[in-house]
Amino acid sequence: MERLRHHLLESGYSIDGVRERLGSMAASALAREELVPALRATADADPLATLIRLWWLGVPVPAKDVPTAVLDSGLVETDGDQVRATVHLQPWETGGYLVSDRKVRPGDPALRPDHVVGAGGASANLAQLVSRRPVQRALDLGTGCGVQVLHLAGRAGHITATDLNPRALELARLSWELSGVEGVEARAGSMFEPVEDELFDLVVSNPPFVIAPAREGRLTYRESGGDGDAFCRDLVRQAPRHLNPGGQAHFLANWLHVEGEDWHDRVGGWLRETGCDAWVAQRDVQDPAEYVELWLKDAAEQGTERYTEHYDRWLAWFDEHKVEGVGFGWITMRNSGTLDPVVRVEHLAHQVSLPVGDYVDDVIDSIAAAHRAQALDTALLRTTEGLLDERVGLPGAEDPIRIVLRQTQGLRRTREVGTVEAALAGVCDGELALGPLLNVIAELVGDGEIADSDKVRPLIAEGYFLL
């Protein structure tokens, strides 16, 4: 693999190299599963064009254009004077490479049950969420093609990666070898079984969270075969038993929106008995039809005979369970060692600053601090950096109709506030205690507001003020 790795690097087969070679039009067409513009952009048989066609586009290339390092890799097969890739080999943003099965396209044969999916939006989403702090022991649960290990390699002393699918571990090892990542301990098994009785400082997982009716031939990379969203629930509930004090877990998950039930209570209930501080951010909600169409398209079932049958059966299952929608989002947990853990569950669909991992520790700190702070009157608060005060009012009016505090960094939240809180944001610098400061502000604004320090608690939890 060292010869192949050298050839990939020497040929410029990288994220930037592929983007530059394809151009924006071909890249946009590929997102629509249209290959023609990309094939035109790689018509020359130079080394980079050959690699893009072979491993990115998944089309055969002339054997005469393929170097020995590729032919001897074991990742291609020769058919006459043509060479075909047996896997998808993609450059990744870390500077490494990922080996997986090629993404299925309309007209392709059905996916094999042990299909190993490549890295995409969900993989990048999780990598953006995970805390950047260095750790000694990290666990990638359900490693798939091994993508999260590439992100953990620079900040974890020891990495364990698990997967139920032995073929996933086989391809993940190739990914790590091509990326120059050494020392990863790979183990086969479901959930936390391969690491029973072991503790970690960091656990990450992009699990098989797709909620689908039980069926034969399920796709293990996305479907657990469990009842509804029970797999994600069980993952969350079992995680604390494998976290060191102060350890964190970061998951992607789906959850059901069920008729007559608040989804906040459903997901919050998974976490409240774990003993961990936790933050759940729902990033999207799809109605049942949208959800089914997304995952049928993922398996390229549109246009096939089984499409309508599968679609109807899936919707019938949702109807039977009174499902009104499916939520997608982030779950972050921290083993804080407290008898009074705090759980925050919120819908957060707007754009946020990336990577979230740069400040996810601060998010948990703020939520916990607001919950546990006893004497806010004596607290020395500071206004967070980059906070804007936006006012809306009639022309010439002395007082605004509404005042909004807007964060320009981090989670970029907005909140409508009163005149006292707005004035506090303008003068809060950590020098004066909150109680006396609020009293002075209330007297100055003179609008009858009561200077109640507890009214500031939600603003601390959401990061407008720092303790």
C-alpha positions in Angstrom: 0.0 0.0 0.0 3.0 2.3 0.5 3.6 2.4 -3.3 0.0 3.2 -4.0 -0.1 5.9 -1.3 3.0 7.5 -2.9 1.4 7.4 -6.4 -1.8 9.0 -5.1 0.1 11.8 -3.4 2.4 12.3 -6.4 -0.5 12.5 -8.8 -2.3 15.1 -6.8 -5.2 12.9 -6.0 -6.5 15.0 -3.1 -9.7 16.9 -2.3 -8.3 20.1 -3.7 -6.8 18.3 -6.7 -10.0 16.6 -7.7 -12.1 19.8 -7.3 -9.7 21.8 -9.4 -9.5 19.2 -12.1 -13.3 18.7 -12.3 -14.4 22.4 -11.9 -17.6 23.7 -10.4 -20.0 22.6 -13.2 -18.8 18.9 -13.2 -18.8 18.9 -9.3 -22.4 20.1 -9.3 -23.5 17.6 -11.9 -21.9 14.8 -9.9 -24.1 15.8 -6.9 -27.0 15.1 -9.2 -25.5 11.7 -10.2 -24.6 13.0 -13.7 -21.2 11.8 -14.9 -20.9 13.4 -18.4 -19.3 16.7 -17.3 -16.8 14.9 -15.1 -15.9 12.5 -17.8 -15.3 15.4 -20.2 -13.1 17.1 -17.6 -11.0 13.9 -17.3 -10.7 13.0 -21.0 -6.9 13.3 -21.0 -5.2 10.1 -19.8 -2.8 11.8 -17.4 -2.3 10.1 -14.0 -4.7 12.4 -12.1 -7.5 12.0 -14.7 -7.0 8.2 -14.6 -7.3 8.0 -10.8 -10.4 10.2 -10.8 -12.1 8.1 -13.5 -11.1 4.8 -11.9 -11.8 5.5 -8.2 -14.0 8.6 -8.0 -16.3 8.1 -11.0 -16.1 4.3 -10.9 -15.7 3.8 -14.7 -13.2 1.5 -16.5 -10.0 2.9 -17.8 -7.5 1.5 -20.4 -5.0 -0.8 -18.8 -2.1 0.9 -20.6 -2.8 4.1 -18.5 -2.7 2.3 -15.1 0.6 2.2 -13.3 1.9 -0.9 -11.6 1.3 0.6 -8.1 -2.4 0.6 -8.9 -2.5 -2.8 -10.7 -0.7 -4.5 -7.8 -2.8 -2.8 -5.0 -5.5 -5.5 -5.0 -8.2 -2.9 -5.3 -8.7 -3.2 -9.1 -9.4 -6.0 -11.6 -8.4 -6.4 -15.2 -11.0 -7.2 -17.9 -9.2 -7.5 -21.2 -7.6 -4.2 -22.0 -9.7 -2.4 -19.3 -9.2 -2.0 -15.6 -12.1 -1.6 -13.1 -12.0 -0.6 -9.5 -13.4 -3.1 -7.0 -13.8 -0.3 -4.4 -14.3 3.4 -4.1 -11.1 5.2 -3.0 -11.7 8.8 -2.1 -9.3 11.5 -0.8 -10.5 13.0 2.5 -10.2 16.4 4.0 -7.6 15.3 6.6 -5.2 14.6 3.8 -5.8 10.8 4.0 -7.7 8.3 1.9 -10.9 6.2 2.5 -11.7 2.8 1.0 -15.3 1.8 0.7 -17.9 0.4 -1.7 -18.9 2.6 -4.6 -22.0 4.6 -4.1 -24.9 2.8 -5.9 -26.4 4.6 -8.8 -29.8 4.1 -10.5 -29.7 1.0 -12.6 -27.0 -0.7 -10.5 -27.6 -4.0 -8.8 -29.1 -4.0 -5.3 -26.6 -3.2 -2.5 -25.0 -6.2 -0.8 -26.1 -6.5 2.9 -22.6 -5.9 4.1 -22.1 -2.8 1.9 -19.6 -0.4 3.3 -20.7 3.2 2.7 -18.1 5.9 2.0 -17.8 9.1 3.8 -20.2 11.9 3.1 -22.3 14.6 4.7 -23.1 12.7 7.9 -19.4 11.7 8.4 -18.3 15.3 8.0 -21.2 16.4 10.3 -19.9 14.2 13.1 -16.3 15.2 12.6 -17.3 18.8 12.9 -19.2 18.1 16.2 -16.5 16.2 18.1 -14.5 18.1 20.8 -11.0 19.1 19.7 -9.4 18.6 23.1 -6.6 16.0 23.2 -7.5 12.6 24.8 -5.7 9.5 25.8 -8.2 6.8 24.8 -10.8 7.2 22.1 -13.5 4.8 20.7 -15.0 5.0 17.2 -18.1 2.9 17.6 -19.3 1.6 14.2 -16.2 2.8 12.3 -17.5 1.9 8.8 -14.8 2.9 6.3 -12.8 4.3 9.1 -13.3 8.0 8.5 -13.6 9.2 12.1 -10.3 7.6 13.0 -8.6 9.9 10.5 -10.0 12.8 12.4 -9.1 11.4 15.8 -5.6 10.3 14.9 -4.0 13.6 15.6 -5.5 14.1 19.1 -5.9 10.6 20.6 -3.1 8.6 22.2 -4.9 5.3 21.5 -7.8 4.6 19.3 -10.1 1.6 19.3 -12.5 1.1 16.3 -15.4 -1.4 16.2 -17.9 -2.5 13.7 -20.5 -5.3 13.4 -19.5 -5.8 9.8 -16.2 -7.6 9.4 -15.9 -6.3 5.8 -16.1 -2.7 7.1 -13.1 -3.4 9.3 -11.2 -4.9 6.4 -11.8 -1.8 4.3 -11.2 0.5 7.2 -7.7 -1.0 7.8 -6.9 -0.2 4.1 -8.1 3.4 4.7 -5.8 3.8 7.7 -2.9 2.2 5.9 -3.2 4.5 2.9 -3.6 7.4 5.2 -0.5 6.6 7.2 -2.4 6.1 10.5 -0.9 3.4 12.7 -1.7 1.6 15.9 -5.5 1.5 15.6 -7.0 -1.5 17.4 -9.9 -2.8 15.4 -12.5 -5.2 16.9 -15.6 -6.8 15.5 -18.9 -6.8 17.4 -22.2 -5.0 18.0 -22.7 -1.9 20.2 -20.3 -1.8 23.2 -19.8 -5.6 23.3 -16.2 -5.5 21.9 -15.1 -3.1 24.7 -17.0 -4.5 27.6 -15.6 -3.2 30.9 -13.3 -0.7 29.2 -13.3 3.1 29.7 -12.6 5.9 27.3 -12.1 9.6 27.3 -13.9 10.1 24.1 -16.6 8.0 22.3 -17.8 8.9 18.8 -20.4 7.2 16.6 -22.2 7.7 13.4 -24.5 4.7 14.1 -27.0 2.8 11.9 -29.7 5.3 12.9 -32.1 4.9 10.0 -35.6 4.0 11.3 -37.1 1.3 9.1 -39.4 -1.7 9.5 -37.7 -5.0 10.0 -36.9 -6.8 6.8 -34.7 -9.4 5.3 -31.5 -8.2 3.7 -31.3 -5.0 5.8 -28.3 -2.8 5.1 -26.2 -3.0 8.2 -24.4 0.3 7.6 -27.6 2.2 8.1 -30.3 0.0 9.7 -29.9 -1.8 13.1 -33.0 -3.9 12.8 -34.2 -2.6 16.1 -37.6 -1.3 17.0 -38.0 2.3 15.8 -35.4 4.6 17.4 -34.6 2.1 20.2 -31.0 1.5 18.8 -30.1 5.2 19.3 -31.8 5.2 22.7 -29.8 2.1 23.9 -26.6 3.6 22.5 -27.1 6.7 24.6 -28.1 4.8 27.7 -25.1 2.4 27.5 -22.5 5.1 26.7 -21.9 6.4 30.3 -20.7 2.9 31.5 -17.7 3.4 29.1 -16.8 7.0 29.9 -13.9 8.0 32.2 -14.6 10.9 34.6 -14.9 14.0 32.4 -15.2 11.8 29.3 -17.4 12.8 26.4 -19.5 11.0 23.8 -20.7 12.5 20.5 -23.3 10.8 18.4 -25.5 11.4 15.3 -29.0 10.1 15.8 -32.6 9.9 14.5 -35.6 10.0 16.7 -39.3 9.7 16.2 -41.9 12.4 16.4 -45.0 10.5 17.6 -48.5 11.8 17.8 -49.4 13.0 21.3 -45.8 13.0 22.5 -43.3 15.9 22.8 -40.1 14.9 21.0 -38.2 16.9 23.7 -39.5 14.6 26.3 -38.8 11.5 24.2 -35.1 12.2 23.6 -34.6 13.9 26.9 -35.9 10.8 28.6 -33.1 8.8 27.0 -30.6 11.0 28.7 -32.0 11.9 32.1 -31.2 8.6 33.7 -27.6 8.4 32.4 -26.0 10.7 35.1 -24.3 12.7 32.4 -24.6 16.3 31.4 -26.0 16.3 27.9 -26.9 18.5 25.0 -29.2 17.5 22.1 -29.5 19.7 19.0 -32.2 18.7 16.5 -30.9 19.9 13.1 -33.7 18.7 10.8 -37.1 17.1 10.8 -38.6 15.2 7.8 -42.2 14.0 7.3 -42.5 10.3 6.9 -42.7 10.5 3.0 -39.7 12.7 2.7 -37.8 10.3 5.0 -38.7 7.2 3.1 -37.8 8.8 -0.2 -34.4 9.9 1.1 -33.4 6.4 2.1 -34.9 4.6 -0.9 -32.8 7.0 -3.0 -29.8 6.2 -0.9 -30.1 2.6 -2.0 -30.9 3.6 -5.6 -34.3 1.8 -5.4 -36.1 4.5 -7.4 -37.3 3.1 -10.7 -37.1 -0.5 -9.5 -40.0 -2.9 -9.1 -39.5 -3.0 -5.4 -39.7 0.8 -4.9 -43.5 1.1 -4.6 -43.8 -2.0 -2.4 -41.0 -0.9 -0.1 -42.3 2.7 0.0 -45.8 1.6 0.9 -44.7 -0.9 3.6 -42.5 1.7 5.2 -45.2 4.3 5.3 -47.6 1.7 6.7 -45.2 1.0 9.5 -45.0 4.8 10.3 -48.8 5.0 10.3 -49.1 2.0 12.6 -46.7 3.6 15.1 -48.4 7.1 14.8 -45.2 8.7 13.5 -45.6 12.3 12.4 -42.0 13.0 11.6 -38.4 11.9 12.0 -35.8 14.2 13.7 -32.1 14.2 13.0 -29.4 15.8 15.2 -26.5 15.7 17.5 -26.2 14.2 20.9 -23.3 15.2 23.2 -22.7 13.7 26.7 -20.2 14.4 29.4 -19.5 12.3 32.4 -19.4 15.2 34.9 -19.5 13.0 38.0 -22.4 14.9 39.5 -25.5 13.8 41.2 -27.4 16.7 39.6 -26.8 16.3 35.8 -28.4 18.7 33.4 -29.9 17.9 30.0 -30.7 20.5 27.3 -32.8 19.5 24.3 -33.4 22.1 21.6 -34.2 22.6 17.9 -31.3 24.3 16.2 -31.9 24.4 12.5 -30.1 27.6 11.6 -26.5 27.8 10.3 -23.8 27.7 13.1 -20.1 28.3 13.1 -18.0 25.3 12.1 -16.4 23.3 13.4 -18.7 23.0 16.4 -16.0 20.9 18.1 -14.0 24.1 18.6 -16.5 25.3 21.2 -18.7 22.3 22.1 -17.0 22.1 25.5 -18.0 25.7 26.1 -21.6 24.8 25.2 -21.8 22.1 27.8 -20.0 24.3 30.3 -22.6 27.1 29.9 -25.5 24.7 30.2 -24.1 23.2 33.3 -23.0 26.5 34.9 -26.5 28.1 34.4 -28.1 25.0 36.0 -25.8 24.7 39.0 -25.0 28.3 39.9 -26.5 29.0 43.3 -26.0 32.7 44.1 -26.3 34.6 40.8 -26.5 37.9 42.7 -22.8 37.6 43.5 -21.8 36.2 40.1 -19.3 38.2 38.0 -20.6 37.8 34.5 -19.0 38.8 31.1 -20.8 39.4 27.9 -19.8 36.9 25.2 -17.7 38.2 22.3 -19.3 39.2 19.1 -22.8 39.8 20.6 -25.0 42.3 18.7 -27.9 44.3 20.1 -30.6 44.7 17.4 -33.5 47.1 18.0 -36.8 47.5 16.0 -39.0 50.5 16.4 -41.1 53.1 14.8 -39.3 56.1 13.2 -38.8 58.8 15.8 -40.0 56.6 18.7 -38.1 56.9 22.0 -38.4 53.2 22.8 -38.0 50.2 20.5 -40.8 47.7 19.9 -38.4 44.8 20.4 -34.8 44.2 21.3 -32.9 41.1 20.1 -29.5 39.9 21.2 -27.7 38.1 18.3 -24.6 35.9 18.6 -22.2 36.3 15.6 -20.0 33.4 16.7 -20.6 29.8 17.9 -24.2 28.6 17.8 -25.3 32.0 16.6 -28.4 32.0 18.7 -30.9 35.0 18.9 -33.2 35.9 21.8 -35.7 38.7 22.3 -35.0 40.4 25.6 -36.2 43.3 27.8 -34.5 46.6 28.4 -32.7 45.4 31.5 -31.1 42.4 29.9 -30.1 44.5 26.9 -28.5 47.1 29.1 -26.7 44.4 31.0 -25.2 43.1 27.8 -23.7 46.5 27.2 -22.0 46.9 30.6 -21.3 43.3 31.8 -17.5 43.0 32.0 -16.9 40.7 34.9 -16.0 43.6 37.3 -19.2 44.1 39.2 -21.5 41.5 40.8 -24.7 40.7 38.9 -27.2 41.6 41.7 -26.1 45.2 42.3 -25.5 45.8 38.6 -29.1 44.8 37.8 -30.5 47.1 40.5 -28.6 50.1 39.1 -29.8 49.2 35.5 -33.4 48.8 36.6 -33.4 52.2 38.3 -31.8 53.9 35.3 -34.2 52.4 32.7 -37.1 53.2 35.0 -39.6 51.0 33.2 -40.8 49.1 36.3 -38.9 45.9 35.5 -37.8 43.9 38.6 -34.1 43.3 38.8 -34.3 39.5 39.1 -30.9 37.7 38.6 -32.7 34.4 37.8 -34.0 36.0 34.6 -30.4 36.0 33.4 -30.0 32.2 33.9 -31.4 31.2 30.5 -29.0 33.7 28.9 -26.1 32.1 30.7 -27.2 28.6 29.5 -27.4 29.8 25.9 -24.0 31.5 26.0 -24.9 35.2 25.9 -23.2 35.7 29.3 -20.2 33.8 30.7 -19.7 32.9 34.3 
